[in-house]
Amino acid sequence: MSLILGTSFDRSYTIRVPFLDGFYNIGTFFNKKSSFLLFNVDADHIQDQKSVKINMFKNLRTSKFCETFINLHDYKKTNLDIVNQYDSIKDEYKTEVNLFINETINMSKVEVEGKTFFDVLTIYGFTMNTYSNEFIYLIAERQNIVRKLSKKIVRTTGIQISTTNPINLINEYHEEFKKSMNKNTAVISKDSIKIL
């Protein structure tokens, strides 16, 4: 079933990604004057779609995959507003996670106060090396220049397409990650008490 979009979306970018015995056509919809993003997913020749779970994340920090494996970047100042920008795969997981899509589309060149900026859409695609044919995680990053505010706004949206096995593996890694974070917090608290 196709997604019906209103007039607020005037651009789209679609990629075709292999998954199980077929493909997913994943469309990223956006407006040339806005940082808002939306995904559309169409299965192509995938026989067992009932075993596939699809989740979209407006806030990447709510995703177990991103929280566990991905470094995200936030930054705010007068002319720059970045929220959840992809930075890198965490060093300890570079053998587990693979960046297999890194595509940037320059939509326009913008001059603001004598400086040149580019209005862009970037798509990052990840998979788990153990389940490369059963797991896709896409991050769509929109860098939008708002001329009236002389500001660059960077926003991201994520989509996860997965069978049960990779989800179970991510849950295990996420539990380990949470435990290590709790241990680090406890050590810092203990050390800071000694210092005081």
Contact map, one row per residue, 1 for C-alpha under 8 A:
1110000000000000000000000000000000000000010000000000000000000000000000000000000000000000000000000000000000000000000000000000000000000000000000000000000000000000000000000000000000000000000000000000
1111000000000000000000000000000000000001010000000000000000000000000000000000000000000000000000000000000000000000000000000000000000000000000000000000000000000000000000000000000000000000000000000000
1111100000000000000000000000000000000001000000000000000000000000000000000000000000000000000000000000000000000000000000000000000000000000000000000000000000000000000000000000000000000000000000000000
0111110000000000000000000000000000000000000000000000000000000000000000000000000000000000000000000000000000000000000000000000000000000000000000000000000000000000000000000000000000000000000000000000
0011111110000000000000000000000000000000000000000000000000000000000000000000000000000000000000000000000000000000000000000000000000000000000000000000000000000000000000000000000000000000000000000000
0001111110000000000000000000000000000000000000000000000000000000000000000000000000000000000000000000000000000000000000000000000000000000000000000000000000000000000000000000000000000000000000000000
0000111111000000000000000000000000000000000000000000000000000000000000000000000000000000000000000000000000000000000000000000000000000000000000000000000000000000000000000000000000000000000000000000
0000111111000000000000000000011000000000000000000000000000000000000000000000000000000000000000000000000000000000000000000000000000000000000000000000000000000000000000000000000000000000000000000000
0000111111110000000000000000111000000000000000000000000000000000000000000000000000000000000000000000000000000000000000000000000000000000000000000000000000000000000000000000000000000000000000000000
0000001111110000000000000000111100000000000000000000000000000000000000000000000000000000000000000000000000000000000000000000000000000000000000000000000000000000000000000000000000000000000000000000
0000000011111000000000000000111100000000000000000000000000000000000000000000000000000000000000000000000000000000000000000000000000000000000000000000000000000000000000000000000000000000000000000000
0000000011111100000000000011110000000000000000000000000000000000000000000000000000000000000000000000000000000000000000000000000000000000000000000000000000000000000000000000000000000000000000000000
0000000000111110000000000011100000000000000000000000000000000000000000000000000000000000000000000000000000000000000000000000000000000000000000000000000000000000000000000000000000000000000000000000
0000000000011111000000001111000000000000000000000000000000000000000000000000000000000000000000000000000000000000000000000000000000000000000000000000000000000000000000000000000000000000000000000000
0000000000001111100000001110000000000000000000000000000000000000000000000000000000000000000000000000000000000000000000000000000000000000000000000000000000000000000000000000000000000000000000000000
0000000000000111110000111100000000000000000000000000000000000000000000000000000000000000000000000000000000000000000000000000000000000000000000000000000000000000000000000000000000000000000000000000
0000000000000011111000111100000000000000000000000000000000000000000000000000000000000000000000000000000000000000000000000000000000000000000000000000000000000000000000000000000000000000000000000000
0000000000000001111111110000000000000000000000000000000000000000000000000000000000000000000000000000000000000000000000000000000000001000000000000000000000000000000000000000000000000000000000000000
0000000000000000111111110000000000000000000001000000000000000000000000000000000000000000000000000000000000000000000000000000000000001110000000000000000000000000000000000000000000000000000000000000
0000000000000000011111100000000000000000000001000000000000000000000000000000000000000000000000000000000000000000000000000000000000001100000000000000000000000000000000000000000000000000000000000000
0000000000000000011111100000000000000000000011100000000000000000000000000000000000000000000000000000000000000000000000000000000000000000000000000000000000000000000000000000000000000000000000000000
0000000000000000011111110000000000000000001111100000000000000000000000000000000000000000000000000000000000000000000000000000000000000000000000000000000000000000000000000000000000000000000000000000
0000000000000001111111111000000000000000001111000000000000000000000000000000000000000000000000000000000000000000000000000000000000000000000000000000000000000000000000000000000000000000000000000000
0000000000000001111001111100000000000000111100000000000000000000000000000000000000000000000000000000000000000000000000000000000000000000000000000000000000000000000000000000000000000000000000000000
0000000000000111100000111110000000000000111100000000000000000000000000000000000000000000000000000000000000000000000000000000000000000000000000000000000000000000000000000000000000000000000000000000
0000000000000111100000011111000000000011110000000000000000000000000000000000000000000000000000000000000000000000000000000000000000000000000000000000000000000000000000000000000000000000000000000000
0000000000011110000000001111100000000011100000000000000000000000000000000000000000000000000000000000000000000000000000000000000000000000000000000000000000000000000000000000000000000000000000000000
0000000000011100000000000111110000001111000000000000000000000000000000000000000000000000000000000000000000000000000000000000000000000000000100000000000000000000000000000000000000000000000000000000
0000000011111000000000000011111000001111000000000000000000000000000000000000000000000000000000000000000000000000000000000000000000000000000000000000000000000000000000000000000000000000000000000000
0000000111110000000000000001111101111100000000000000000000000000000000000000000000000000000000000000000000000000000000000000000000000000000000000000000000000000000000000000000000000000000000000000
0000000111100000000000000000111111111000000000000000000000000000000000000000000000000000000000000000000000000000000000000000000000000000000000000000000000000000000000000000000000000000000000000000
0000000001100000000000000000011111000000000000000000000000000000000000000000000000000000000000000000000000100000000000000000000000000000000000010000000000000000000000000000000000000000000000000000
0000000000000000000000000000001111100000000000000000000000000000000000000000000000000000000000000000000000000000000000000000000000000000000000011100000000000000000000000000000000000000000000000000
0000000000000000000000000000011111110000000000000000000000000000000000000000000000000000000000000000000000000000000000000000000000000000000000010000000000000000000000000000000000000000000000000000
0000000000000000000000000000011011111000000000000000000000000000000000000000000000000000000000000000000000000000000000000000000000000000000001110000000011100000000000000000000000000000000000000000
0000000000000000000000000000011001111100000000000000000000000000000000000000000000000000000000000000000000000000000000000000000000000000000001000000000000100000000000000000000000000000000000000000
0000000000000000000000000001111000111110000000000000000000000000000000000000000000000000000000000000000000000000000000000000000000000000000101000000000000011000000000000000000000000000000000000000
0000000000000000000000000001110000011111000000000000000000000000000000000000000000000000000000000000000000000000000000000000000000000000000000000000000000001000000000000000000000000000000000000000
0000000000000000000000000111100000001111100000000000000100000000000000000000000000000000000000000000000000000000000000000000000000000000000000000000000000000010000000000000000000000000000000000000
0110000000000000000000000111100000000111110000000000000000000000000000000000000000000000000000000000000000000000000000000000000000000000000000000000000000000000000000000000000000000000000000000000
0000000000000000000000011110000000000011111000000000000000000000000000000000000000000000000000000000000000000000000000000000000000000000000000000000000000000000000000000000000000000000000000000000
1100000000000000000000011100000000000001111100000000000000000000000000000000000000000000000000000000000000000000000000000000000000000000000000000000000000000000000000000000000000000000000000000000
0000000000000000000001111000000000000000111111001000000000000000000000000000000000000000000000000000000000000000000000000000000000000000000000000000000000000000000000000000000000000000000000000000
0000000000000000000001111000000000000000011111000000000000000000000000000000000000000000000000000000000000000000000000000000000000000000000000000000000000000000000000000000000000000000000000000000
0000000000000000000011100000000000000000001111100000000000000000000000000000000000000000000000000000000000000000000000000000000000000000000000000000000000000000000000000000000000000000000000000000
0000000000000000001111100000000000000000001111111000000000000000000000000000000000000000000000000000000000000000000000000000000000000000000000000000000000000000000000000000000000000000000000000000
0000000000000000000011000000000000000000000011111000000000000000000000000000000000000000000000000000000000000000000000000000000000000000000000000000000000000000000000000000000000000000000000000000
0000000000000000000000000000000000000000000001111111000000000000000000000000000000000000000000000000000000000000000000000000000000000000000000000000000000000000000000000000000000000000000000000000
0000000000000000000000000000000000000000001001111111000000000000000000000000000000000000000000000000000000000000000000000000000000000000000000000000000000000000000000000000000000000000000000000000
0000000000000000000000000000000000000000000000011111100000000000000000000000000000000000000000000000000000000000000000000000000000000000000000000000000000000000000000000000000000000000000000000000
0000000000000000000000000000000000000000000000011111100000000000000000000000000000000000000000000000000000000000000000000000000000000000000000000000000000000000001100000000000000000000000000000000
0000000000000000000000000000000000000000000000011111110000000000000000000000000000000000000000000000000000000000000000000000000000000000000000000000000000000000111100000000000000000000000000000000
0000000000000000000000000000000000000000000000000111111000000000000000000000000000000000000000000000000000000000000000000000000000000000000000000000000000000001111100000000000000000000000000000000
0000000000000000000000000000000000000000000000000001111100000000000000000000000000000000000000000000000000000000000000000000000000000000000000000000000000000011110000000000000000000000000000000000
0000000000000000000000000000000000000000000000000000111110000000000000000000000000000000000000000000000000000000000000000000000000000000000000000000000000000011100000000000000000000000000000000000
0000000000000000000000000000000000000010000000000000011111000000000000000000000000000000000000000000000000000000000000000000000000000000000000000000000000001111000000000000000000000000000000000000
0000000000000000000000000000000000000000000000000000001111110110000000000000000000000000000000000000000000000000000000000000000000000000000000000000000000001110000000000000000000000000000000000000
0000000000000000000000000000000000000000000000000000000111110000000000000000000000000000000000000000000000000000000000000000000000000000000000000000000000011100000000000000000000000000000000000000
0000000000000000000000000000000000000000000000000000000011111110000000000000000000010000000000000000000000000000000000000000000000000000000000000000000000011100000000000000000000000000000000000000
0000000000000000000000000000000000000000000000000000000011111110011000000000000000010000000000000000000000000000000000000000000000000000000000000000000000011100000000000000000000000000000000000000
0000000000000000000000000000000000000000000000000000000000111111011000000000000000010000000000000000000000000000000000000000000000000000000000000000000000000000000000000000000000000000000000000000
0000000000000000000000000000000000000000000000000000000010111111011000000000000000000000000000000000000000000000000000000000000000000000000000000000000000000000000000000000000000000000000000000000
0000000000000000000000000000000000000000000000000000000010111111111000000000000000000000000000000000000000000000000000000000000000000000000000000000000000000000000000000000000000000000000000000000
0000000000000000000000000000000000000000000000000000000000001111111100000000000000000000000000000000000000000000000000000000000000000000000000000000000000000000000000000110010000000000000000000000
0000000000000000000000000000000000000000000000000000000000000011111111000000000000000000000000000000000000000000000000000000000000000000000000000000000000000000000000000100010000000000000000000000
0000000000000000000000000000000000000000000000000000000000011111111111100000000000000000000000000000000000000000000000000000000000000000000000000000000000000000000000000000000000000000000000000000
0000000000000000000000000000000000000000000000000000000000011111111111100000000000000000000000000000000000000000000000000000000000000000000000000000000000000000000000000000010000000000000000000000
0000000000000000000000000000000000000000000000000000000000000001111111000000000000000000000000000000000000000000000000000000000000000000000000000000000000000000000000000000110010000000000000000000
0000000000000000000000000000000000000000000000000000000000000000111111100000000000000000110010001000000000000000000000000000000000000000000000000000000000000000000000000000000000000000000000000000
0000000000000000000000000000000000000000000000000000000000000000111111110000000000000111110000000000000000000000000000000000000000000000000000000000000000000000000000000000000000000000000000000000
0000000000000000000000000000000000000000000000000000000000000000011011111000000000000111110000000000000000000000000000000000000000000000000000000000000000000000000000000000000000000000000000000000
0000000000000000000000000000000000000000000000000000000000000000000001111100000000011111000000000000000000000000000000000000000000000000000000000000000000000000000000000000000000000000000000000000
0000000000000000000000000000000000000000000000000000000000000000000000111110000001111110000000000000000000000000000000000000000000000000000000000000000000000000000000000000000000000000000000000000
0000000000000000000000000000000000000000000000000000000000000000000000011111000011111000000000000000000000000000000000000000000000000000000000000000000000000000000000000000000000000000000000000000
0000000000000000000000000000000000000000000000000000000000000000000000001111100111100000000000000000000000000000000000000000000000000000000000000000000000000000000000000000000000000000000000000000
0000000000000000000000000000000000000000000000000000000000000000000000000111111111000000000000000000000000000000000000000000000000000000000000000000000000000000000000000000000000000000000000000000
0000000000000000000000000000000000000000000000000000000000000000000000000011111110000000000000000000000000000000000000000000000000000000000000000000000000000000000000000000000000000000000000000000
0000000000000000000000000000000000000000000000000000000000000000000000000001111110000000000000000000000000000000000000000000000000000000000000000000001000000000000000000000000000000000000000000000
0000000000000000000000000000000000000000000000000000000000000000000000000001111110000000000000000000000000000000000000000000000000000000000000000000111100000000000000000000000000000000000000000000
0000000000000000000000000000000000000000000000000000000000000000000000000011111111000000000000000000000000000000000000000000000000000000000000000000001110000000000000000000000000000000000000000000
0000000000000000000000000000000000000000000000000000000000000000000000000111111111100000000000000000000000000000000000000000000000000000000000000000001111000000000000000000000000000000000000000000
0000000000000000000000000000000000000000000000000000000000000000000000001111000111111000000000000000000000000000000000000000000000000000000000000000000011100000000000000000000000000000000000000000
0000000000000000000000000000000000000000000000000000000000000000000000001110000011111000000000000000000000000000000000000000000000000000000000000000000001110000000000000000000000000000000000000000
0000000000000000000000000000000000000000000000000000000000111000000000011100000001111100000000000000000000000000000000000000000000000000000000000000000000110000000000000000000000000000000000000000
0000000000000000000000000000000000000000000000000000000000000000000000011100000001111110000000000000000000000000000000000000000000000000000010000000000001110000000000000000000000000000000000000000
0000000000000000000000000000000000000000000000000000000000000000000001111000000000011111000000000000000000000000000000000000000000000000001010000000000000000000000000000000000000000000000000000000
0000000000000000000000000000000000000000000000000000000000000000000001111000000000001111100000000000000000000000000000000000000000000000000000000000000000000000000000000000000000000000000000000000
0000000000000000000000000000000000000000000000000000000000000000000001110000000000000111110000000000000000000000000000000000000000000000000000000000000000000000000000000000000000000000000000000000
0000000000000000000000000000000000000000000000000000000000000000000011100000000000000011111011001000000000000000000000000000000000000000000000000000000000000000000000000000000000000000000000000000
0000000000000000000000000000000000000000000000000000000000000000000011100000000000000001111111000000000000000000000000000000000000000000000000000000000000000000000000000000000000000000000000000000
0000000000000000000000000000000000000000000000000000000000000000000000000000000000000000111111000000000000000000000000000000000000000000000000000000000000000000000000000000000000000000000000000000
0000000000000000000000000000000000000000000000000000000000000000000000000000000000000000011111100000000000000000000000000000000000000000000000000000000000000000000000000000000000000000000000000000
0000000000000000000000000000000000000000000000000000000000000000000010000000000000000000111111111000000000000000000000000000000000000000000000000000000000000000000000000000000000000000000000000000
0000000000000000000000000000000000000000000000000000000000000000000000000000000000000000111111111100000000000000000000000000000000000000000000000000000000000000000000000000000000000000000000000000
0000000000000000000000000000000000000000000000000000000000000000000000000000000000000000000111111100000000000000000000000000000010000000000000000000000000000000000000000000000000000000000000000000
0000000000000000000000000000000000000000000000000000000000000000000000000000000000000000000011111100000000000000000000000000000111000000000000000000000000000000000000000000000000000000000000000000
0000000000000000000000000000000000000000000000000000000000000000000010000000000000000000100011111110000000000000000000000000011110000000000000000000000000000000000000000000000000000000000000000000
0000000000000000000000000000000000000000000000000000000000000000000000000000000000000000000001111111000000000000000000000000011110000000000000000000000000000000000000000000000000000000000000000000
0000000000000000000000000000000000000000000000000000000000000000000000000000000000000000000000001111110000000000000000000001111000000000000000000000000000000000000000000000000000000000000000000000
0000000000000000000000000000000000000000000000000000000000000000000000000000000000000000000000000111110000000000000000000001111000000000000000000000000000000000000000000000000000000000000000000000
0000000000000000000000000000000000000000000000000000000000000000000000000000000000000000000000000011111000000000000000000011110000000000000000000000000000000000000000000000000000000000000000000000
0000000000000000000000000000000000000000000000000000000000000000000000000000000000000000000000000011111100000000000000000111100000000000000000000000000000000000000000000000000000000000000000000000
0000000000000000000000000000000000000000000000000000000000000000000000000000000000000000000000000000111110000000000000000111000000000000000000000000000000000000000000000000000000000000000000000000
0000000000000000000000000000000000000000000000000000000000000000000000000000000000000000000000000000011111000000000000011110000000000000000000000000000000000000000000000000000000000000000000000000
0000000000000000000000000000000000000000000000000000000000000000000000000000000000000000000000000000001111100000000000011100000000000000000000000000000000000000000000000000000000000000000000000000
0000000000000000000000000000000000000000000000000000000000000000000000000000000000000000000000000000000111111000000001111000000000000000000000000000000000000000000000000000000000000000000000000000
0000000000000000000000000000000100000000000000000000000000000000000000000000000000000000000000000000000011111000000001111000000000000000000000000000000000000000000000000000000000000000000000000000
0000000000000000000000000000000000000000000000000000000000000000000000000000000000000000000000000000000001111100000001110000000000000000000000000000000000000000000000000000000000000000000000000000
0000000000000000000000000000000000000000000000000000000000000000000000000000000000000000000000000000000001111110000111100000000000000000000000000000000000000000000000000000000000000000000000000000
0000000000000000000000000000000000000000000000000000000000000000000000000000000000000000000000000000000000011111000111100000000000000000000000001000000000000000000000000000000000000000000000000000
0000000000000000000000000000000000000000000000000000000000000000000000000000000000000000000000000000000000001111111110000000000000000000000000000000000000000000000000000000000000000000000000000000
0000000000000000000000000000000000000000000000000000000000000000000000000000000000000000000000000000000000000111111110000000000000000000000000000010010000000000000000000000000000000000000000000000
0000000000000000000000000000000000000000000000000000000000000000000000000000000000000000000000000000000000000011111000000000000000000000000000000000010000000000000000000000000000000000000000000000
0000000000000000000000000000000000000000000000000000000000000000000000000000000000000000000000000000000000000011111100000000000000000000000000000000000000000000000000000000000000000000000000000000
0000000000000000000000000000000000000000000000000000000000000000000000000000000000000000000000000000000000000011111110000000000000000000000000000000000000000000000000000000000000000000000000000000
0000000000000000000000000000000000000000000000000000000000000000000000000000000000000000000000000000000000001111011111000000000000000000000000000000000000000000000000000000000000000000000000000000
0000000000000000000000000000000000000000000000000000000000000000000000000000000000000000000000000000000000001111001111100000000000000000000000001000000000000000000000000000000000000000000000000000
0000000000000000000000000000000000000000000000000000000000000000000000000000000000000000000000000000000001111100000111110000000000000000000000101000000000000000000000000000000000000000000000000000
0000000000000000000000000000000000000000000000000000000000000000000000000000000000000000000000000000000001111100000011111000000000000000000001111000000000000000000000000000000000000000000000000000
0000000000000000000000000000000000000000000000000000000000000000000000000000000000000000000000000000000111110000000001111100000000000000000001110000000000000000000000000000000000000000000000000000
0000000000000000000000000000000000000000000000000000000000000000000000000000000000000000000000000000000111100000000000111110000000000000000111100000000000000000000000000000000000000000000000000000
0000000000000000000000000000000000000000000000000000000000000000000000000000000000000000000000000000011110000000000000011111000000000000000111000000000000000000000000000000000000000000000000000000
0000000000000000000000000000000000000000000000000000000000000000000000000000000000000000000000000000111100000000000000001111100000000000011110000000000000000000000000000000000000000000000000000000
0000000000000000000000000000000000000000000000000000000000000000000000000000000000000000000000000011111000000000000000000111110000000000011100000000000000000000000000000000000000000000000000000000
0000000000000000000000000000000000000000000000000000000000000000000000000000000000000000000000000011110000000000000000000011111000000001111000000000000000000000000000000000000000000000000000000000
0000000000000000000000000000000000000000000000000000000000000000000000000000000000000000000000001111100000000000000000000001111100000001110000000000000000000000000000000000000000000000000000000000
0000000000000000000000000000000000000000000000000000000000000000000000000000000000000000000000001111000000000000000000000000111110110011100000000000000000000000000000000000000000000000000000000000
0000000000000000000000000000000000000000000000000000000000000000000000000000000000000000000000011100000000000000000000000000011111110011000000000000000000000000000001000000000000000000000000000000
0000000000000000000000000000000000000000000000000000000000000000000000000000000000000000000000111100000000000000000000000000001111110000000000000000000000000000000000000000000000000000000000000000
0000000000000000000000000000000000000000000000000000000000000000000000000000000000000000000000010000000000000000000000000000000111110000000000000000000000000000000000000000000000000000000000000000
0000000000000000000000000000000000000000000000000000000000000000000000000000000000000000000000000000000000000000000000000000001111111110000000000000000000000000000011000000000000000000000000000000
0000000000000000000000000000000000000000000000000000000000000000000000000000000000000000000000000000000000000000000000000000001111111111000000000000000000000000000000000000000000000000000000000000
0000000000000000011100000000000000000000000000000000000000000000000000000000000000000000000000000000000000000000000000000000000000111110000000000000000000000000000000000000000000000000000000000000
0000000000000000001100000000000000000000000000000000000000000000000000000000000000000000000000000000000000000000000000000000000000111111000000000000000000000000111001000000000000000000000000000000
0000000000000000001000000000000000000000000000000000000000000000000000000000000000000000000000000000000000000000000000000000001100111111100000000000000000000001111001000000000000000000000000000000
0000000000000000000000000000000000000000000000000000000000000000000000000000000000000000000000000000000000000000000000000000111100010111110000000000000000000001110000000000000000000000000000000000
0000000000000000000000000000000000000000000000000000000000000000000000000000000000000000000000000000000000000000000000000000111000000011111000000000000000000111100000000000000000000000000000000000
0000000000000000000000000000000000000000000000000000000000000000000000000000000000000000000000000000000000000000000000000011110000000001111100000000000000000111000000000000000000000000000000000000
0000000000000000000000000000000000000000000000000000000000000000000000000000000000000100000000000000000000000000000000000011100000000000111110000000000000011110000000000000000000000000000000000000
0000000000000000000000000001000000001000000000000000000000000000000000000000000000000000000000000000000000000000000000001111000000000000011111000000000000011100000000000000000000000000000000000000
0000000000000000000000000000000000000000000000000000000000000000000000000000000000001100000000000000000000000000000000001110000000000000001111100000000001111000000000000000000000000000000000000000
0000000000000000000000000000000000111000000000000000000000000000000000000000000000000000000000000000000000000000000000111100000000000000000111110000000011110000000000000000000000000000000000000000
0000000000000000000000000000000000100000000000000000000000000000000000000000000000000000000000000000000000000000000001111000000000000000000011111000000111100000000000000000000000000000000000000000
0000000000000000000000000000000111100000000000000000000000000000000000000000000000000000000000000000000000000000000000110000000000000000000001111100000111000000000000000000000000000000000000000000
0000000000000000000000000000000010000000000000000000000000000000000000000000000000000000000000000000000000000100000011100000000000000000000000111110011110000000000000000000000000000000000000000000
0000000000000000000000000000000010000000000000000000000000000000000000000000000000000000000000000000000000000000000000000000000000000000000000011111111110000000000000000000000000000000000000000000
0000000000000000000000000000000000000000000000000000000000000000000000000000000000000000000000000000000000000001000000000000000000000000000000001111111000000000000000000000000000000000000000000000
0000000000000000000000000000000000000000000000000000000000000000000000000000000000000000000000000000000000000000000000000000000000000000000000000111111000000000000000000000000000000000000000000000
0000000000000000000000000000000000000000000000000000000000000000000000000000001000000000000000000000000000000000000000000000000000000000000000000111111000000000000000000000000000000000000000000000
0000000000000000000000000000000000000000000000000000000000000000000000000000001000000000000000000000000000000001100000000000000000000000000000001111111100000000000000000000000000000000000000000000
0000000000000000000000000000000000000000000000000000000000000000000000000000011110000000000000000000000000000000000000000000000000000000000000001111111110000000000000000000000000000000000000000000
0000000000000000000000000000000000000000000000000000000000000000000000000000001110000000000000000000000000000000000000000000000000000000000000111100011111000000000000000000000000000000000000000000
0000000000000000000000000000000000100000000000000000000000000000000000000000000111000000000000000000000000000000000000000000000000000000000001111100001111100000000000000000000000000000000000000000
0000000000000000000000000000000000100000000000000000000000000000000000000000000011101000000000000000000000000000000000000000000000000000000011110000000111110000000000000000000000000000000000000000
0000000000000000000000000000000000110000000000000000000000000000000000000000000001111000000000000000000000000000000000000000000000000000000011100000000011111000000000000000000000000000000000000000
0000000000000000000000000000000000001000000000000000000001110000000000000000000000111000000000000000000000000000000000000000000000000000001111000000000001111100000000000000000000000000000000000000
0000000000000000000000000000000000001100000000000000000111110000000000000000000000000000000000000000000000000000000000000000000000000000001110000000000000111110000000000000000000000000000000000000
0000000000000000000000000000000000000000000000000000000111110000000000000000000000000000000000000000000000000000000000000000000000000000111100000000000000011111000000000000000000000000000000000000
0000000000000000000000000000000000000010000000000000011110000000000000000000000000000000000000000000000000000000000000000000000000000000111000000000000000001111100000000000000000000000000000000000
0000000000000000000000000000000000000000000000000000111100000000000000000000000000000000000000000000000000000000000000000000000000000011110000000000000000000111110000000000000000000000000000000000
0000000000000000000000000000000000000000000000000001111000000000000000000000000000000000000000000000000000000000000000000000000000000111100000000000000000000011111000000000000000000000000000000000
0000000000000000000000000000000000000000000000000001110000000000000000000000000000000000000000000000000000000000000000000000000000000111000000000000000000000001111101100000000000000000000000000000
0000000000000000000000000000000000000000000000000011100000000000000000000000000000000000000000000000000000000000000000000000000000000110000000000000000000000000111111100000000000000000000000000000
0000000000000000000000000000000000000000000000000011100000000000000000000000000000000000000000000000000000000000000000000000000000000000000000000000000000000000011111110000000000000000000000000000
0000000000000000000000000000000000000000000000000000000000000000000000000000000000000000000000000000000000000000000000000000000000100000000000000000000000000000001111111000000000000000000000000000
0000000000000000000000000000000000000000000000000000000000000000000000000000000000000000000000000000000000000000000000000000000100100110000000000000000000000000011111111100000000000000000000000000
0000000000000000000000000000000000000000000000000000000000000000000000000000000000000000000000000000000000000000000000000000000000000000000000000000000000000000011111111110000000000000000000000000
0000000000000000000000000000000000000000000000000000000000000000000000000000000000000000000000000000000000000000000000000000000000000000000000000000000000000000000111111111000000000000000000000000
0000000000000000000000000000000000000000000000000000000000000000000000000000000000000000000000000000000000000000000000000000000000000000000000000000000000000000000011111111100000000000000000000000
0000000000000000000000000000000000000000000000000000000000000001100000000000000000000000000000000000000000000000000000000000000000000000000000000000000000000000000001111111110000000000000000000000
0000000000000000000000000000000000000000000000000000000000000001000000000000000000000000000000000000000000000000000000000000000000000000000000000000000000000000000000111111111000000000000000000000
0000000000000000000000000000000000000000000000000000000000000000000000000000000000000000000000000000000000000000000000000000000000000000000000000000000000000000000000011111111100000000000000000000
0000000000000000000000000000000000000000000000000000000000000000000100000000000000000000000000000000000000000000000000000000000000000000000000000000000000000000000000001111111110000000000000000000
0000000000000000000000000000000000000000000000000000000000000001101100000000000000000000000000000000000000000000000000000000000000000000000000000000000000000000000000000111111111000000000000000000
0000000000000000000000000000000000000000000000000000000000000000000000000000000000000000000000000000000000000000000000000000000000000000000000000000000000000000000000000011111111100000000000000000
0000000000000000000000000000000000000000000000000000000000000000000000000000000000000000000000000000000000000000000000000000000000000000000000000000000000000000000000000001111111110000000000000000
0000000000000000000000000000000000000000000000000000000000000000000100000000000000000000000000000000000000000000000000000000000000000000000000000000000000000000000000000000111111111000000000000000
0000000000000000000000000000000000000000000000000000000000000000000000000000000000000000000000000000000000000000000000000000000000000000000000000000000000000000000000000000011111111100000000000000
0000000000000000000000000000000000000000000000000000000000000000000000000000000000000000000000000000000000000000000000000000000000000000000000000000000000000000000000000000001111111110000000000000
0000000000000000000000000000000000000000000000000000000000000000000000000000000000000000000000000000000000000000000000000000000000000000000000000000000000000000000000000000000111111111000000000000
0000000000000000000000000000000000000000000000000000000000000000000000000000000000000000000000000000000000000000000000000000000000000000000000000000000000000000000000000000000011111111100000000000
0000000000000000000000000000000000000000000000000000000000000000000000000000000000000000000000000000000000000000000000000000000000000000000000000000000000000000000000000000000001111111110000000000
0000000000000000000000000000000000000000000000000000000000000000000000000000000000000000000000000000000000000000000000000000000000000000000000000000000000000000000000000000000000111111111000000000
0000000000000000000000000000000000000000000000000000000000000000000000000000000000000000000000000000000000000000000000000000000000000000000000000000000000000000000000000000000000011111111100000000
0000000000000000000000000000000000000000000000000000000000000000000000000000000000000000000000000000000000000000000000000000000000000000000000000000000000000000000000000000000000001111111110000000
0000000000000000000000000000000000000000000000000000000000000000000000000000000000000000000000000000000000000000000000000000000000000000000000000000000000000000000000000000000000000111111111000000
0000000000000000000000000000000000000000000000000000000000000000000000000000000000000000000000000000000000000000000000000000000000000000000000000000000000000000000000000000000000000011111111100000
0000000000000000000000000000000000000000000000000000000000000000000000000000000000000000000000000000000000000000000000000000000000000000000000000000000000000000000000000000000000000001111111110000
0000000000000000000000000000000000000000000000000000000000000000000000000000000000000000000000000000000000000000000000000000000000000000000000000000000000000000000000000000000000000000111111111000
0000000000000000000000000000000000000000000000000000000000000000000000000000000000000000000000000000000000000000000000000000000000000000000000000000000000000000000000000000000000000000011111111100
0000000000000000000000000000000000000000000000000000000000000000000000000000000000000000000000000000000000000000000000000000000000000000000000000000000000000000000000000000000000000000001111111110
0000000000000000000000000000000000000000000000000000000000000000000000000000000000000000000000000000000000000000000000000000000000000000000000000000000000000000000000000000000000000000000111111111
0000000000000000000000000000000000000000000000000000000000000000000000000000000000000000000000000000000000000000000000000000000000000000000000000000000000000000000000000000000000000000000011111111
0000000000000000000000000000000000000000000000000000000000000000000000000000000000000000000000000000000000000000000000000000000000000000000000000000000000000000000000000000000000000000000001111111
0000000000000000000000000000000000000000000000000000000000000000000000000000000000000000000000000000000000000000000000000000000000000000000000000000000000000000000000000000000000000000000000111111
0000000000000000000000000000000000000000000000000000000000000000000000000000000000000000000000000000000000000000000000000000000000000000000000000000000000000000000000000000000000000000000000011111
